[in-house]
Amino acid sequence: MNTLYDQDLVDELRKRCDSIEKKLWICSPYIGKIDPIYQIIGDKWNRDNKIDFRLLVDYSNPNNCNYEALEHLLNLNKKNFKLKSLIALHAKIYIFDNECLVTSANLSPTAFECRSIHSPFQSNFNCGFILIYLKLIYGKKRIEKKCAELCRFRDFC
């Protein structure tokens, strides 16, 4: 398993978002402005009505979420878009079809800036790794059951 960071993390996330066929599920407590979101994950999820797009955020803290970005996403009126909130969410997970990127990077431009030079003035260094073929590793029914157990959070759609 390769650890991704800097431009490799940015490129891999975008490559996978551009190649999705069925689903893009994002778990990120913080999301930034809408234009950088499109730069980070592209817009295939928006152009293709067959793609199931879900976003899990911590909506309770106005410092965590750009409400204008959330409003924009809700106003798209996509039947395959679900927005949910989980208080005290910390995980950052990007699921593309049956693959998953587990990372420390929120859905914001700051999280995906290349930070190869470390200094005491930098607050974070983000990295991640890809898990492939989730349903083969855990079994589809087991994943769906576990998600149903864990997903007891507020639905905004």
Sine and cosine of phi, psi and omega as CSV:
sin_phi,cos_phi,sin_psi,cos_psi,sin_omega,cos_omega
0.00,0.00,0.77,-0.63,0.01,-1.00
-1.00,-0.08,0.67,-0.74,0.12,-0.99
-1.00,0.04,0.76,-0.65,-0.01,-1.00
-0.98,-0.22,0.64,-0.77,0.09,-1.00
-0.39,-0.92,0.17,-0.99,-0.02,-1.00
0.80,0.60,-0.67,-0.74,-0.09,-1.00
-0.91,0.42,-0.49,0.87,0.04,-1.00
-0.88,0.48,-0.63,0.78,0.04,-1.00
-0.91,0.42,-0.72,0.69,0.02,-1.00
-0.87,0.50,-0.76,0.65,-0.06,-1.00
-0.90,0.43,-0.67,0.74,-0.04,-1.00
-0.92,0.39,-0.67,0.74,0.04,-1.00
-0.87,0.49,-0.74,0.67,-0.03,-1.00
-0.91,0.41,-0.66,0.75,0.01,-1.00
-0.86,0.51,-0.70,0.71,-0.02,-1.00
-0.94,0.34,-0.61,0.79,0.06,-1.00
-0.91,0.42,-0.60,0.80,0.00,-1.00
-0.96,0.28,-0.29,0.96,-0.05,-1.00
-0.94,-0.34,0.11,0.99,0.00,-1.00
-0.90,0.44,0.49,-0.87,0.03,-1.00
-0.86,-0.50,-0.54,0.84,-0.11,-0.99
-0.85,-0.52,-0.68,0.74,-0.09,-1.00
-0.50,-0.87,0.55,-0.83,0.17,-0.99
-0.73,-0.68,0.94,-0.33,0.02,-1.00
-0.90,-0.44,0.79,-0.62,-0.04,-1.00
-0.83,-0.56,0.76,-0.65,0.08,-1.00
-0.89,-0.45,0.93,-0.36,-0.04,-1.00
-0.46,-0.89,0.89,-0.45,-0.03,-1.00
-0.89,0.47,-0.52,0.85,-0.03,-1.00
-0.90,-0.43,0.71,-0.70,0.18,-0.98
-0.79,-0.62,0.58,-0.82,-0.04,-1.00
-1.00,-0.06,-0.37,-0.93,-0.01,-1.00
-0.93,0.38,0.37,-0.93,-0.14,-0.99
-0.93,0.38,-0.66,0.75,-0.02,-1.00
-0.87,0.50,-0.72,0.70,0.07,-1.00
-0.90,0.43,-0.50,0.87,0.05,-1.00
-0.88,0.48,-0.72,0.69,0.05,-1.00
-0.88,0.47,-0.59,0.81,0.03,-1.00
-0.92,0.40,-0.58,0.81,-0.05,-1.00
-0.97,0.23,-0.76,0.65,-0.13,-0.99
-0.94,-0.34,0.04,1.00,0.00,-1.00
0.95,0.31,-0.29,-0.96,-0.02,-1.00
-0.71,-0.71,0.28,0.96,0.03,-1.00
-0.85,0.52,-0.64,0.77,0.02,-1.00
-0.86,0.52,-0.47,0.88,-0.02,-1.00
-1.00,0.04,-0.56,0.83,-0.03,-1.00
-0.98,0.20,-0.51,0.86,-0.07,-1.00
-0.98,-0.21,0.94,-0.33,-0.06,-1.00
-0.94,0.34,-0.17,0.98,0.03,-1.00
-0.99,0.12,-0.22,0.97,-0.06,-1.00
-0.99,0.10,0.81,-0.59,0.06,-1.00
-0.99,0.12,0.93,-0.37,-0.04,-1.00
-0.93,-0.37,0.85,-0.52,0.00,-1.00
-0.78,-0.62,0.61,-0.79,-0.01,-1.00
-0.74,-0.68,0.84,-0.53,0.05,-1.00
-0.93,-0.37,0.85,-0.52,-0.05,-1.00
-0.73,-0.68,0.10,-0.99,0.20,-0.98
-0.98,-0.21,1.00,-0.01,-0.08,-1.00
-0.96,0.28,-0.27,0.96,-0.13,-0.99
-0.94,0.34,-0.38,0.92,-0.08,-1.00
-0.93,-0.36,0.92,-0.39,-0.02,-1.00
-0.88,0.48,-0.32,0.95,0.06,-1.00
-0.97,0.23,-0.31,0.95,-0.02,-1.00
-1.00,0.05,-0.52,0.86,-0.15,-0.99
-0.82,-0.57,0.68,-0.73,0.15,-0.99
-0.99,0.13,0.97,-0.25,-0.09,-1.00
-0.90,0.44,-0.49,0.87,0.06,-1.00
-0.91,0.42,-0.62,0.78,0.05,-1.00
-0.91,0.41,-0.68,0.73,0.04,-1.00
-0.89,0.46,-0.67,0.74,0.03,-1.00
-0.88,0.47,-0.67,0.74,0.04,-1.00
-0.85,0.53,-0.74,0.67,-0.02,-1.00
-0.89,0.46,-0.67,0.75,0.02,-1.00
-0.92,0.40,-0.58,0.81,-0.03,-1.00
-0.96,0.29,-0.17,0.99,0.07,-1.00
-0.92,0.38,-0.35,0.94,0.02,-1.00
0.81,0.59,0.65,0.76,0.06,-1.00
-0.99,0.14,0.79,-0.62,-0.01,-1.00
-0.93,0.36,-0.37,0.93,-0.02,-1.00
-0.99,-0.14,0.38,0.92,0.03,-1.00
-0.91,-0.42,0.75,-0.66,0.07,-1.00
-0.78,-0.63,0.73,-0.68,0.06,-1.00
-0.90,-0.44,0.80,-0.60,0.02,-1.00
-0.72,-0.69,0.33,-0.95,-0.01,-1.00
-0.77,-0.63,0.62,-0.79,0.07,-1.00
-0.72,-0.70,0.91,-0.42,-0.03,-1.00
-0.89,0.46,0.68,-0.73,0.01,-1.00
0.94,0.35,0.35,0.94,0.07,-1.00
-0.85,0.52,0.67,-0.75,0.04,-1.00
-0.77,-0.64,-0.41,0.91,-0.07,-1.00
-0.91,0.41,0.51,-0.86,0.10,-1.00
-0.79,-0.62,0.96,-0.27,-0.09,-1.00
-0.71,-0.71,0.71,-0.70,0.03,-1.00
-0.85,-0.53,0.89,-0.45,-0.02,-1.00
-0.95,-0.32,0.81,-0.59,0.02,-1.00
-0.86,-0.52,0.94,-0.35,-0.05,-1.00
0.78,0.63,-0.93,-0.37,-0.02,-1.00
-0.94,-0.34,0.37,0.93,0.06,-1.00
-0.87,-0.50,0.36,-0.93,-0.11,-0.99
-0.62,-0.79,0.71,-0.71,0.14,-0.99
-0.96,-0.27,0.89,-0.45,0.10,-1.00
-0.98,-0.20,0.83,-0.56,-0.15,-0.99
-0.54,-0.84,0.13,-0.99,0.13,-0.99
-0.99,-0.17,0.04,1.00,-0.11,-0.99
-1.00,-0.05,0.85,-0.53,0.14,-0.99
-0.94,0.33,0.19,-0.98,0.04,-1.00
-1.00,0.09,0.96,0.27,-0.02,-1.00
-0.47,-0.88,0.43,-0.91,-0.01,-1.00
-0.90,0.44,-0.58,0.82,-0.01,-1.00
-0.88,0.48,-0.62,0.78,-0.03,-1.00
-0.91,0.40,-0.46,0.89,-0.08,-1.00
-0.97,-0.26,0.15,0.99,0.12,-0.99
-0.93,0.37,0.62,-0.79,0.02,-1.00
-0.96,0.29,0.80,-0.60,-0.08,-1.00
-0.77,-0.64,0.87,0.49,-0.05,-1.00
-0.98,0.21,-0.30,0.95,0.04,-1.00
-0.99,-0.13,0.90,-0.44,-0.03,-1.00
-1.00,-0.06,0.67,-0.74,0.03,-1.00
-0.50,-0.86,0.27,-0.96,0.02,-1.00
-0.92,0.40,-0.21,0.98,-0.02,-1.00
-1.00,0.03,-0.19,0.98,0.06,-1.00
-1.00,0.05,0.72,-0.70,-0.02,-1.00
-1.00,0.01,-0.44,0.90,-0.07,-1.00
-0.61,-0.79,0.47,-0.88,0.20,-0.98
-0.77,-0.64,0.91,-0.41,-0.11,-0.99
-0.99,-0.12,0.63,-0.78,0.09,-1.00
-0.55,-0.83,0.12,-0.99,0.01,-1.00
-0.23,-0.97,0.11,-0.99,0.08,-1.00
-0.56,-0.83,0.41,-0.91,-0.06,-1.00
-0.99,-0.16,0.73,-0.68,0.19,-0.98
-0.96,-0.26,0.77,-0.64,-0.10,-0.99
-0.94,-0.34,0.58,-0.81,0.08,-1.00
0.85,0.53,0.86,0.51,-0.01,-1.00
-0.83,0.56,-0.69,0.72,-0.08,-1.00
-0.93,0.37,-0.45,0.89,0.06,-1.00
-0.96,0.26,-0.54,0.84,-0.01,-1.00
-0.97,0.25,-0.73,0.69,-0.13,-0.99
-0.95,-0.32,-0.30,0.96,-0.07,-1.00
1.00,0.04,0.74,-0.67,-0.09,-1.00
-0.86,0.51,-0.72,0.69,-0.04,-1.00
-0.89,0.45,-0.65,0.76,-0.01,-1.00
-0.91,0.42,-0.66,0.75,0.03,-1.00
-0.89,0.45,-0.74,0.68,-0.01,-1.00
-0.88,0.48,-0.66,0.75,0.01,-1.00
-0.90,0.43,-0.71,0.70,-0.01,-1.00
-0.90,0.43,-0.66,0.75,0.03,-1.00
-0.89,0.46,-0.66,0.75,0.01,-1.00
-0.89,0.46,-0.62,0.79,0.03,-1.00
-0.92,0.39,-0.64,0.77,-0.07,-1.00
-0.99,0.16,-0.37,0.93,-0.16,-0.99
-1.00,-0.05,0.86,0.50,0.08,-1.00
-0.96,-0.27,0.94,0.35,-0.04,-1.00
-0.73,-0.68,0.16,-0.99,-0.10,-1.00
-0.95,0.32,0.73,-0.68,0.00,-1.00
-0.99,-0.15,0.81,-0.59,-0.02,-1.00
-0.98,-0.18,-0.03,1.00,-0.01,-1.00
-0.95,-0.32,0.00,0.00,0.00,0.00
